[in-house]
């Protein structure tokens, strides 16, 4: 008799730090808190396409179409593992999976010419899926006693979709066994489904990867850089879209901080996938700086984690950069007021002094205010949100007990 399976799905077929964390966090939670499950269940990982990002710390994935083609064992589970997935369109995923900038630009031009919905018809055929929303899994598409759960997902832009699209998504969600969302805006958008509110699952990074464990996984070059920063350093991250035409003002802000504090500056790429292009943005910044800065382009997810965990301060457009900082009790701030998922998340879970995004030209002032936050306050917040994250996982996995038919109401 074949083992049951826990099928973990998400956009971890592209090199975006946050997306690569989700399957690892689920796996490590099971190993640490539910190790008996490993005797009964195989863990399987699905992205939109088959991929192998193990070189940078990711999991190998099977294509999502395979999940719908095979017969899943009774009492198995499908976990939509996290991220801003509720309103994520197959067209956007297609663009993000571009193998080069030329391919990405070409796809965007095609979308403008033929329209997004027509492009999505092409994408659906390409990935052999029947939906424009690949991370919306309807339980009715599988045999009975297969559990479908949504783990601290985001849907902060769900209200911007067409009415028929919102209805389609909500009908699928209503059939699921457990839903938790990661911010107040997402909660408001599907409040009639009574989801739980829980921090992003990556909040437990510092529990599963304490510094001493991280030091066994980082590259030697990153270890040497961190050790060479005797007085400490700040981490700066931005994607290309956010920083365009604002490079000079951000560099001026960073240089003022560095000169006054004597802290080194690390330009940290977090979104490497197409349509994020952190390294392109950070190269442009580096060319403008009048001081020496550190920028490593070839980096794995544990290097990213370690850089943030050992830093004096993190500022970036990446939500999971801030979530990592929160997990390790590091002072931080979100850059760019026009990133709803980042701003909504910080408003929901962070301490008051840094629970928002700022414009690039406000960084110097924000840093000087944030550095006054007592470290103990950040550690206290860290403990609080880690506790809530573990409670969310515990509730989610209650679904695997046959008597728990409606986990959100337990």
N, C-alpha and C positions, 0 to 999 in steps of 0.2 A: 504494500500500500504506500503510495507516494505521500510525502510530507505536505502539510498545508503550507501556505506561503503568505508572507507579508510583502506586498508589492508597493514599492515606494516610487512615486512618480513626481516629476518636476523638470525644470529647465536646466538640469545639470549635465547637458550635452554640449555646453559652451563654456568658455572660460570667463565666468563672472563669479567673483569671490563668494558672494552671498548664496547664489544658486548652488555652488559646489558644496557649501556647508551643510545644506539640508539633509541629504541622505546619510552623511557622516554623523550628524547630531542624532538622528533617529537610531542609527545603528549603535552608537556609543551609549545612548540612553538604555537601549535594550540590554546591552552587555553589562551595564553597571547596575540597573535596577530590576530587570526582568530576564535574567540570564536563563531561566528555565524555558522561556519561549524558544530558545535556540534548539532545544531538543525536539520541539514539535513543528517549528516553522523554518522554512528557507527564506532568506531575505533576497529579494529581487529588485532590480533598479531599472527604471524606464525613463528615457528622455524622448524628445520628439524623433530623434534619429539614433542609430547605433553609434556609440562613441567610446573613446578610451582616453580620459584625461588623467590617468593615474600618474603620469609624469609630473604633474603639478599638484598632486594630492587628491584628485577627484576619483569618483567611482566609474567603472565601466557601465555603460547603459545599453539596454536593448531598445529597439524602436517601439514607441507607444502602440503602434498598430498591432504588434504581437500580443499585447495584453487582451485585445478584443478578439483576436483570432483563436486563442487557446481556451481550453476548458479549465477554469480556475477551480481548485479543490474547494469543497464545501467547508465553511467556517474559516476561510482565508480572509485576508484584509487588503484593501487598497487604500493607501495613505497619500493624499495630496499633501506633499510634505512641507509646503510653505511658500512664501513669496507673494508678490502682488499679482496673484493668478486669477482672481475671480473675473476680472474684465480683460484679461490678456488675450489678444486676438492671434489667430494662426498666422496672419500676415506679418505682424510684428515679430513673431517667433521666427518666421521664414527669413526676414531681413537680418535678424540677430545671428542667424546661422550662416551668414555669408562667409565665404572662405577668404575674401579679400575686400578692400575698400571699393574697388571697381565694381565688383559684384553687388555690394551693398547699395552703391549709388545707382546702379542700373535698375535694381529692384524698386528703389524709391521712385525713379523716373517712370517705370512701368505703372506703378500704383497711381501716379498723378495722371497718366494718360488714360488708363482704362477704368480707374476707380478702385477703391479698396475692396469693395465687395466682389467685384469681378476677379481681382487678383486672388482673393481668398478662395474662390472656386478652383483656381489653379493649384493653390497651396494644399487644399484638401485632397485633391487627386494625387498630388505629389507625395504627401505623407500618408495616403490611404486612410484618411479619417473622415467622419461624416459631420463634423462640427467646426464652426468658426472659433470655438473657445476650447482649445485642446485640454485644458486642465480642469474643465467641468466634467465630472464623471457622474453619469446617471446610473444609480444602482440597478435600475430596471433592465439595463443592458447585460446583466450577468445572472447566473443561477441564484436561487434563493440561498440565504445564509452565507452570502459574501458580504462583508462589512465594508462600507465606504465612509471614510472619515477625512475631514479637512483640518489640518494642523496649523493653527495660528496664521491663517492666510490673510492676505490683504485684498480689499475691494474698495479702496477709497475713491476710485473714479467710476464706480459702477453706475452711479446716478447720471453719468454723462452719456450712457449708451442709449440706443433706441429703445422704446417701450417694449417692443416684441422681443428684443434681445435680453432685456432685464427679466422679462417673464420666463423666457427659456431657461435662463440661469437659475432663477429662484425655484422653478419647478424641479430642476435636477437636484438642487441643494436640499429641497424639502424631503427628498427620498433618502437622503444620507442618514447615517447612524450617529454622527457627531460632527459638529462644526465649532471651531474656535477661530476668532478673528483677532488681529493683533493691534487694532487701534479703534478709537471711538468713532471715527468717520465710517469705517467699514461696518462697525456694529450698527450704526444708524441706518446704513444703506440696506441691511437685511434684518432689521429689528423684529419683523413679524415671524421670522424663523427661530427666534430666541437662541442665537448662538452664544457661546461663552466668550468672554473677553480674556485674552491671555497674552503675555509678551511673546515676541518672536522666539522660536525654539532655539535659535543660536545664542540666546541669552545665557545658556548653560555652558558656553565654551570654556570658561575659566574653571568649571567643575570637572570637565572631562579632559581638558588640556591645561593643567596648571603649568606654570613657567618651567618647572623641572622636566616635564614631559615634552613641552614645546622645544626645549633645547636639544632633545634627541632627534628632532624632525627637521630643524632648519638647516639651510645650507651654510657652509663654512664662511662664505663671503659675507653673509648677513650677520653671523656671529661676530666677525671681525669688525664690521662697521659699527654695530651697537657697542661693542667693547671700546672702540676708539672715541666714542662720544663721551668724554670724561665728565662734562658738565651737563649732559643730557641733550635732548633734541625734541623738536616738534615734528609731527607728521602732517603733511599737506597732501590732499587728494582732490582731484576734480576730473570730471569728464569733459570731452571736447565741446559738446553742445553748450554746456553751462558757461564755460570760460571764454567763449569766442567774443572778441572785442573788449574783454575786461581783464586781459592779461596784465597790463601795466598797473592797474589799480590794486590787483591782488598782490603782485610782487612788492609794491611799495609798502603794503601793510605787513607782509611777512618780514621784509628787511628791517622795519622799525622794531618788530618784536625781537628778531635775532640780535640786532645791535645792542638793544637795552638789556637783554637777558644773557647773552653769550651762549645761547642754545644753538646747536646745529640745526639744519633744516633738511629733512628727508622728504623728497617728493615720491609719494607712494602710489603706484598703480594698483587699483582694485578691480576695475572693470576692464578686462582685456579683450572681451568679445567685440565683434563688429557692432557698431551703433553705440558703443560706450567709449572706446578709444582713449582711455586715460593716458596711455603713453604718448600719444600725439599731443595731447593737451600739456602734459608735463614737460615734454621736450621744448615746446614753445615758451613755457615759463622759464625753464633753465637758461635759455638763450638770452633772456632779459635781465636775469639777476646780476647784480654787481658784486655779490658775495659768493663764496663757494657753497654749493648745495650738493646733496647726494641724491642720485636718481639711478635705481637699478631697474632695468626693464624686464629681465628674465627672472621671474620670482614665483615661488609656489605659495599655496594658501597658508602654510604654516609660517613661512617667512612674513607674510602680511600680518598674520595674527600676532607674531612675536614683535614685529616693529611697533604695532599699536600698543601691545601689552607692556612694553618697556619704555614707552615714550612719556614725555612730560605733558603732552597736549596733542590732541588730534582735531583737525578741522577738515571737513570734506563734504562732497555731494553724495557720497555713498551711504545708504542707510545701514548697511552691515559694517561699515567702518565705525559708525557711531554705536551700533549694537555691541561690537567687539570692545570698544572703549568702555561702555557701560558695564559689560561683563567683568572687565579687569579693574574697574574703579579708576578709570583715567579721565581727567578733565577733557572736555570736547565741546564742539559746536557744529551744527549743520550749516553748510554753505549753500546759498542760492534759495531765496524765498519761494521760487517757482517749482519746487519739487514736493507735490502734495503728500506722497507717501512718507517722505522723510519728516516733514513738518508735523503731520498728523501723528506719527509714531512718537516723536519727541514730546509733543503736547500730552500724549496719553501716559507716558511712562517715566519721563526724566525729571530730575530735580528742577525746581522753578527757575533757577538762574540760567539754565542751559536747555530749557524745554522748547526750543524754537529754532528756526533757521534765520540766518542773517544774510545781508548782501555782502559781496566781497569787500567793499570799501568800509565795512564796519568791523573787520576782523581784529584790528589792533585794540579798539575799545572793548570789544567782546572778550578778548583774551585777558585783558587787565581786570575785568570784572569776574571772569570765571576762575581765574587762578586764586581768587580769595575764598572760593568754596572750600571748606575744610575737607581734607581727604576722608575723614571719618564719615562725613555725610554721604560721600560717594560709595563708600564701602557698605553703609547701612542700606542705601538704595539697591546696591548690587545684591545683597542678601535677600531683600524683599522680592525683587523680580525673579531671581533664580528659584525661590520657593514657589512662586506662582507658576513658573514654567514647568517645574517638576509636577506640580499638582495637575496642570493641564495634560501632560503626558499620561499621568496615572488615570485620569478620567477617560482619555482617548482609548487606552488599552483595556478599559473595563468592557468595551464592546466585544472582546474576544471571549468573554464569559457568556455562555449561551443565554443565561437568564437575564442579561442586561440588554434589552431590546431598544431602549432609548437613552443613550448615554448622556445626552445633554440635560436630561431631566433627573439624572441620578444625584 
